[in-house]
């Protein structure tokens, strides 16, 4: 990765990368009903591209519209949404971008949009924020464990059988039909010119899931603007994320039952296990549940925290909060699982523990937060890792290379 280049500019000024011409880019994204890291990353990437002088047009739908649709209409649009395809074509003809960069297309944009871009001769890039193209629930997780039952299957029927999407047979069936239909149509191989995986681990799993290996490149998430190095003097451990089973909430709270030190735990986020967290906080004065907090408050807390905890039981594609922690110089204690084991360098930028092992998690928390010299060393290493790999400059360079590659593939087709 390139070294950091710092620019001192006002918020409303644009900085153009000295080695790349400005591009016209259309960014397409289907927003989620509950905003999360993926929605944040799309906004950050758009802002970053504009800050480097590129012209960015956005094509966005929102899943709030799902509430007013009947299940048959929704299922049909999940597989092939003609209206969104037509709207995208109109935008392409009006703005004539060189690239269409897709993030989430599920369920309302639909893969039909790839073919619309292809018909207009525009290069298509798809960032794979999750495993949706090979897994019905997109996270390779079921019944409290990692699940790869659908990887490599033409029709992901186990995901339907187990009602993996929202525990709903019809919704799971519609998602499986979408995946299978576009495999049969050749959409994943022919209509997309470049895929972006967020980690090497994710790339390997996506190849196992049937996506074309020669089209998948790795570009991690990043943080923009740089929130700056934190003090790290709060003396507490921090969890930020969805309060759900796959995020390892039970492991986290069990770790505090094992922990013999008076180390505070602050939990930021909401979700289906909120009541479970509330009860744990009521029973242990060291635990504080703060609910949802806006990004600026999260960044401030990351800068104050002694350590960030990532106890996920699922693979994780690329937990954005880990890079935000590195930006503040905060080490991460993470499950030795999936992309987390790749992002967090054990003994340098944080520590690993065995997934689901509360005793091991507690031991690693105690080790780091009771050894100030080791903690200080890891803080410097975390910040240095951020500065080398996860800043806007390095990400912009990588993205421009991917865009040029996609344009080359499209022109050669």
C-alpha positions as CSV (number, residue, x, y, z in Angstrom):
1,X,0.0,0.0,0.0
2,X,1.1,3.6,-0.6
3,X,2.3,5.7,2.3
4,X,0.0,8.3,3.8
5,X,-0.3,11.7,2.0
6,X,-1.9,14.3,4.2
7,X,-3.9,17.3,2.8
8,X,-4.8,20.3,4.8
9,X,-8.0,21.6,3.2
10,X,-11.3,23.1,4.3
11,X,-14.3,20.7,4.4
12,X,-15.8,22.2,1.2
13,X,-12.7,22.0,-0.9
14,X,-11.8,19.2,-3.2
15,X,-8.4,17.6,-3.5
16,X,-7.5,15.8,-6.7
17,X,-5.1,13.0,-6.7
18,X,-2.0,14.1,-8.6
19,X,-1.7,10.8,-10.6
20,X,-5.3,10.2,-11.7
21,X,-7.8,12.1,-13.9
22,X,-11.2,12.8,-12.6
23,X,-13.8,10.2,-13.4
24,X,-17.6,10.1,-13.7
25,X,-18.9,7.4,-11.4
26,X,-22.4,6.2,-10.6
27,X,-22.7,4.6,-7.2
28,X,-25.8,2.3,-6.6
29,X,-26.9,1.2,-3.2
30,X,-30.0,-0.3,-1.6
31,X,-30.1,1.2,1.9
32,X,-31.1,-1.1,4.8
33,X,-34.0,-0.5,7.1
34,X,-31.6,-0.4,10.1
35,X,-28.5,1.6,9.1
36,X,-25.2,-0.2,9.8
37,X,-21.6,-0.3,8.9
38,X,-22.3,-1.0,5.2
39,X,-24.5,2.1,4.8
40,X,-21.8,4.2,6.6
41,X,-19.1,2.8,4.3
42,X,-21.0,3.8,1.2
43,X,-21.4,7.3,2.4
44,X,-17.7,7.5,3.3
45,X,-16.6,6.2,-0.1
46,X,-18.8,8.6,-2.0
47,X,-17.4,11.5,0.1
48,X,-13.8,10.3,-0.4
49,X,-14.3,10.0,-4.2
50,X,-15.7,13.6,-4.4
51,X,-12.9,14.9,-2.3
52,X,-10.4,13.6,-4.9
53,X,-12.3,15.5,-7.6
54,X,-14.4,12.8,-9.1
55,X,-18.0,13.4,-10.3
56,X,-20.3,11.0,-8.4
57,X,-24.0,10.4,-9.1
58,X,-26.0,8.2,-6.7
59,X,-28.8,5.8,-7.5
60,X,-30.3,4.7,-4.2
61,X,-33.4,2.8,-3.0
62,X,-34.4,2.2,0.6
63,X,-35.8,-0.9,2.2
64,X,-38.4,1.1,4.0
65,X,-40.4,0.7,0.7
66,X,-40.6,-3.1,1.4
67,X,-43.2,-2.4,4.2
68,X,-45.8,-1.3,1.6
69,X,-45.3,-4.1,-0.9
70,X,-47.0,-7.5,-1.0
71,X,-44.8,-10.6,-0.7
72,X,-45.3,-11.6,-4.4
73,X,-44.3,-8.2,-5.7
74,X,-41.3,-8.1,-3.4
75,X,-40.2,-11.7,-4.5
76,X,-40.5,-10.7,-8.1
77,X,-38.5,-7.5,-7.7
78,X,-35.8,-9.4,-5.7
79,X,-35.1,-11.5,-8.7
80,X,-35.6,-8.9,-11.5
81,X,-36.7,-5.3,-10.9
82,X,-37.6,-3.8,-14.2
83,X,-38.5,-0.4,-12.9
84,X,-35.1,0.1,-11.1
85,X,-33.4,-1.2,-14.2
86,X,-35.1,1.3,-16.4
87,X,-34.3,4.1,-14.0
88,X,-30.7,3.1,-13.9
89,X,-30.6,3.2,-17.7
90,X,-32.0,6.7,-17.7
91,X,-29.3,7.9,-15.3
92,X,-26.6,6.2,-17.4
93,X,-27.7,7.9,-20.6
94,X,-28.0,11.3,-18.8
95,X,-24.7,11.3,-17.0
96,X,-22.7,8.8,-19.1
97,X,-20.4,7.5,-16.2
98,X,-17.4,5.4,-16.9
99,X,-18.1,3.1,-14.0
100,X,-21.2,1.9,-12.1
101,X,-20.1,0.9,-8.7
102,X,-22.7,-1.3,-6.9
103,X,-22.8,-1.9,-3.2
104,X,-26.0,-3.5,-2.0
105,X,-28.6,-4.5,-4.6
106,X,-30.8,-6.6,-2.3
107,X,-33.7,-6.7,-2.6
108,X,-35.1,-3.7,-4.5
109,X,-32.4,-2.8,-7.1
110,X,-31.9,-6.5,-8.0
111,X,-29.2,-8.0,-10.3
112,X,-31.2,-6.8,-13.3
113,X,-29.3,-3.5,-12.8
114,X,-26.0,-5.2,-13.8
115,X,-27.5,-6.1,-17.2
116,X,-28.8,-2.6,-17.6
117,X,-25.3,-1.2,-17.2
118,X,-23.9,-3.8,-19.4
119,X,-26.4,-2.9,-22.1
120,X,-25.2,0.7,-22.0
121,X,-21.6,-0.4,-22.3
122,X,-20.7,0.8,-18.8
123,X,-18.1,-1.0,-16.7
124,X,-19.6,-2.7,-13.6
125,X,-17.9,-3.0,-10.2
126,X,-19.6,-4.7,-7.2
127,X,-18.3,-4.4,-3.6
128,X,-19.2,-7.6,-1.7
129,X,-20.0,-6.3,1.8
130,X,-21.4,-9.7,2.7
131,X,-21.9,-13.3,1.4
132,X,-25.4,-12.6,-0.2
133,X,-24.5,-14.0,-3.6
134,X,-23.8,-17.5,-2.1
135,X,-25.7,-17.5,1.2
136,X,-29.4,-16.9,1.8
137,X,-28.8,-14.9,5.1
138,X,-25.6,-13.4,3.8
139,X,-23.5,-14.2,6.9
140,X,-22.7,-17.9,6.6
141,X,-24.2,-18.4,10.1
142,X,-27.0,-20.6,11.3
143,X,-28.2,-21.9,14.7
144,X,-25.4,-20.3,16.6
145,X,-22.6,-21.6,14.5
146,X,-20.7,-21.0,11.2
147,X,-22.6,-22.6,8.3
148,X,-21.3,-23.3,4.8
149,X,-24.1,-25.7,3.7
150,X,-25.0,-23.6,0.7
151,X,-21.5,-22.9,-0.6
152,X,-21.0,-24.2,-4.1
153,X,-24.6,-25.4,-4.5
154,X,-26.4,-24.2,-7.7
155,X,-29.6,-23.8,-5.7
156,X,-29.0,-22.9,-2.0
157,X,-31.8,-25.2,-0.8
158,X,-30.5,-25.6,2.8
159,X,-31.1,-21.9,3.3
160,X,-34.7,-22.4,2.3
161,X,-35.2,-25.5,4.4
162,X,-33.9,-23.8,7.5
163,X,-35.6,-20.5,6.7
164,X,-32.3,-18.7,7.0
165,X,-33.6,-15.3,5.8
166,X,-35.6,-13.7,8.6
167,X,-36.8,-17.1,9.7
168,X,-39.4,-16.9,6.9
169,X,-39.9,-19.7,4.4
170,X,-41.2,-17.4,1.6
171,X,-38.5,-14.7,2.0
172,X,-35.8,-17.4,2.1
173,X,-37.2,-19.0,-1.0
174,X,-37.3,-15.7,-2.9
175,X,-33.7,-15.1,-2.0
176,X,-32.6,-18.6,-3.0
177,X,-34.4,-18.2,-6.3
178,X,-32.6,-14.9,-6.9
179,X,-29.2,-16.5,-6.3
180,X,-30.0,-19.6,-8.4
181,X,-31.6,-17.7,-11.3
182,X,-28.6,-15.4,-11.7
183,X,-26.2,-18.3,-11.5
184,X,-28.1,-19.9,-14.4
185,X,-28.2,-16.7,-16.4
186,X,-24.5,-16.2,-15.9
187,X,-25.0,-12.9,-14.2
188,X,-22.2,-13.3,-11.7
189,X,-19.7,-14.2,-14.4
190,X,-20.8,-12.1,-17.4
191,X,-22.5,-8.9,-16.1
192,X,-20.0,-7.8,-13.5
193,X,-16.5,-6.8,-14.6
194,X,-14.8,-6.6,-11.2
195,X,-15.8,-7.7,-7.6
196,X,-14.3,-6.1,-4.5
197,X,-13.8,-8.5,-1.6
198,X,-12.9,-6.7,1.7
199,X,-10.4,-9.3,2.9
200,X,-8.4,-12.3,1.6
201,X,-10.5,-14.6,3.7
202,X,-13.7,-13.3,2.2
203,X,-12.3,-13.7,-1.3
204,X,-11.6,-17.3,-0.7
205,X,-15.1,-18.0,0.6
206,X,-16.7,-16.2,-2.3
207,X,-14.6,-18.3,-4.8
208,X,-15.9,-21.4,-2.9
209,X,-19.4,-20.0,-3.4
210,X,-18.9,-19.9,-7.2
211,X,-17.9,-16.4,-8.0
212,X,-15.2,-16.0,-10.7
213,X,-11.7,-15.9,-9.1
214,X,-10.1,-13.9,-11.8
215,X,-12.6,-11.0,-11.2
216,X,-12.3,-10.7,-7.4
217,X,-9.8,-8.3,-6.0
218,X,-9.2,-7.3,-2.4
219,X,-9.7,-3.7,-1.1
220,X,-10.4,-3.2,2.6
221,X,-12.7,-0.7,4.2
222,X,-11.2,2.6,5.3
223,X,-12.0,5.6,7.5
224,X,-12.5,9.1,6.1
225,X,-11.9,11.7,7.3
226,X,-9.2,10.6,9.7
227,X,-10.7,10.9,13.2
228,X,-7.2,11.3,14.8
229,X,-5.3,9.5,17.5
230,X,-7.0,9.1,20.8
231,X,-5.8,9.3,24.4
232,X,-6.9,5.8,25.3
233,X,-7.0,6.8,29.0
234,X,-10.6,5.7,29.7
235,X,-9.7,2.4,31.3
236,X,-12.7,0.6,29.9
237,X,-13.4,-2.0,27.2
238,X,-15.8,-1.2,24.5
239,X,-18.2,-3.2,22.2
240,X,-19.8,-1.4,19.3
241,X,-22.3,-3.3,17.0
242,X,-25.6,-5.1,16.6
243,X,-26.8,-6.9,19.7
244,X,-27.4,-10.2,18.1
245,X,-26.3,-13.8,18.4
246,X,-23.8,-13.9,15.6
247,X,-22.0,-10.9,17.1
248,X,-21.0,-13.0,20.1
249,X,-23.0,-11.0,22.7
250,X,-23.4,-14.1,24.9
251,X,-19.6,-14.7,24.8
252,X,-19.0,-11.1,25.7
253,X,-21.2,-11.0,28.7
254,X,-20.1,-14.5,29.9
255,X,-16.5,-13.2,29.7
256,X,-17.4,-10.5,32.3
257,X,-18.8,-13.1,34.6
258,X,-15.4,-14.8,34.4
259,X,-13.4,-11.6,34.7
260,X,-11.9,-11.1,38.2
261,X,-10.7,-7.5,37.5
262,X,-12.7,-4.3,38.0
263,X,-12.7,-3.4,34.3
264,X,-15.7,-1.5,33.0
265,X,-17.4,-2.7,29.8
266,X,-19.4,-0.2,27.7
267,X,-21.8,-1.6,25.1
268,X,-22.9,0.6,22.2
269,X,-25.6,-0.7,19.8
270,X,-29.1,-2.2,19.7
271,X,-30.7,-5.3,18.3
272,X,-32.7,-8.4,19.2
273,X,-30.6,-9.2,22.3
274,X,-31.1,-5.8,23.9
275,X,-33.1,-7.2,26.8
276,X,-30.4,-9.8,27.4
277,X,-27.8,-7.0,27.6
278,X,-30.1,-4.8,29.8
279,X,-30.4,-7.7,32.3
280,X,-26.6,-8.3,32.4
281,X,-26.0,-4.6,33.0
282,X,-28.5,-4.6,35.8
283,X,-26.7,-7.6,37.4
284,X,-23.2,-6.3,37.1
285,X,-22.2,-2.7,37.9
286,X,-19.1,-2.9,35.6
287,X,-21.4,-3.3,32.5
288,X,-23.1,-0.3,31.0
289,X,-25.4,-0.5,28.0
290,X,-25.6,2.9,26.1
291,X,-27.8,2.0,23.2
292,X,-27.4,3.5,19.8
293,X,-24.9,6.4,19.5
294,X,-24.0,8.6,16.4
295,X,-20.7,8.1,14.7
296,X,-19.0,11.1,16.2
297,X,-19.8,9.8,19.7
298,X,-18.6,6.3,18.8
299,X,-15.3,7.8,17.5
300,X,-14.8,9.7,20.8
301,X,-15.5,6.6,22.8
302,X,-13.1,4.5,20.7
303,X,-10.4,7.1,21.4
304,X,-11.0,6.9,25.1
305,X,-11.3,3.1,25.3
306,X,-8.5,0.8,26.4
307,X,-9.6,-1.9,24.0
308,X,-12.3,-2.7,21.4
309,X,-13.9,-6.1,21.6
310,X,-15.0,-8.1,18.6
311,X,-16.4,-11.4,20.0
312,X,-18.3,-12.4,16.8
313,X,-19.3,-16.0,16.3
314,X,-19.7,-15.5,12.5
315,X,-16.9,-14.9,10.0
316,X,-17.4,-11.2,9.6
317,X,-16.7,-9.8,6.1
318,X,-14.8,-6.7,7.3
319,X,-15.8,-5.1,10.6
320,X,-15.5,-1.4,9.9
321,X,-15.4,-0.6,13.6
322,X,-12.0,-2.4,13.9
323,X,-10.4,0.1,11.5
324,X,-12.1,3.0,13.3
325,X,-10.5,1.6,16.5
326,X,-7.1,1.5,14.7
327,X,-7.5,5.0,13.6
328,X,-7.8,6.1,17.2
329,X,-4.9,3.9,18.2
330,X,-7.1,1.4,20.1
331,X,-6.1,-2.3,20.0
332,X,-8.8,-4.9,19.2
333,X,-9.4,-8.2,21.0
334,X,-11.1,-10.4,18.4
335,X,-12.3,-13.9,17.8
336,X,-9.7,-16.0,16.0
337,X,-12.2,-16.4,13.1
338,X,-12.7,-15.4,9.5
339,X,-11.6,-11.9,8.5
340,X,-11.1,-10.8,12.1
341,X,-8.1,-13.0,12.4
342,X,-6.7,-11.4,9.3
343,X,-7.3,-7.8,10.2
344,X,-6.1,-8.0,13.9
345,X,-2.5,-9.0,14.1
346,X,-2.2,-11.1,17.3
347,X,0.3,-9.6,19.7
348,X,0.8,-6.4,17.6
349,X,-2.5,-4.6,17.0
350,X,-4.5,-6.6,19.4
351,X,-5.1,-10.2,20.7
352,X,-7.0,-13.2,19.4
353,X,-9.2,-15.5,21.5
354,X,-10.9,-18.8,20.7
355,X,-14.4,-18.1,19.3
356,X,-17.1,-18.6,21.9
357,X,-14.6,-19.1,24.7
358,X,-15.5,-16.7,27.4
359,X,-12.6,-17.7,29.7
360,X,-10.1,-17.0,26.9
361,X,-11.8,-13.7,26.1
362,X,-11.7,-12.6,29.8
363,X,-8.0,-13.6,30.1
364,X,-7.1,-11.5,27.0
365,X,-9.0,-8.5,28.4
366,X,-7.2,-8.8,31.7
367,X,-3.8,-9.3,30.1
368,X,-4.1,-6.1,27.9
369,X,-5.8,-3.8,30.4
370,X,-3.5,-4.6,33.3
371,X,-0.2,-4.3,31.3
372,X,0.2,-0.6,30.4
373,X,3.5,-1.0,28.5
374,X,2.1,-3.7,26.2
375,X,-1.1,-1.7,25.7
376,X,1.0,1.4,24.8
377,X,3.0,-0.6,22.3
378,X,-0.1,-2.0,20.7
379,X,-1.7,1.5,20.5
380,X,1.2,2.7,18.4
381,X,1.1,-0.3,16.2
382,X,-2.7,0.0,15.7
383,X,-2.3,3.6,14.6
384,X,0.6,2.8,12.3
385,X,-1.4,0.0,10.6
386,X,-4.3,2.4,10.0
387,X,-1.9,5.0,8.5
388,X,-0.4,2.5,6.2
389,X,-3.4,0.6,4.9
390,X,-6.7,2.2,5.9
391,X,-6.5,5.9,5.0
392,X,-8.3,7.6,2.1
393,X,-5.1,8.0,0.0
394,X,-4.3,4.3,-0.1
395,X,-7.9,3.4,-0.7
396,X,-8.3,5.9,-3.5
397,X,-5.3,4.5,-5.3
398,X,-6.6,1.0,-5.0
399,X,-10.0,1.9,-6.2
400,X,-8.7,3.7,-9.3
401,X,-6.7,0.6,-10.2
402,X,-9.8,-1.5,-9.8
403,X,-11.9,0.9,-11.9
404,X,-9.3,0.9,-14.7
405,X,-9.2,-2.9,-14.6
406,X,-13.0,-3.1,-14.9
407,X,-13.1,-0.6,-17.8
408,X,-10.4,-2.7,-19.6
409,X,-12.5,-5.9,-19.1
410,X,-15.7,-4.2,-20.4
411,X,-13.9,-2.8,-23.5
412,X,-12.4,-6.2,-24.3
413,X,-15.8,-7.9,-24.0
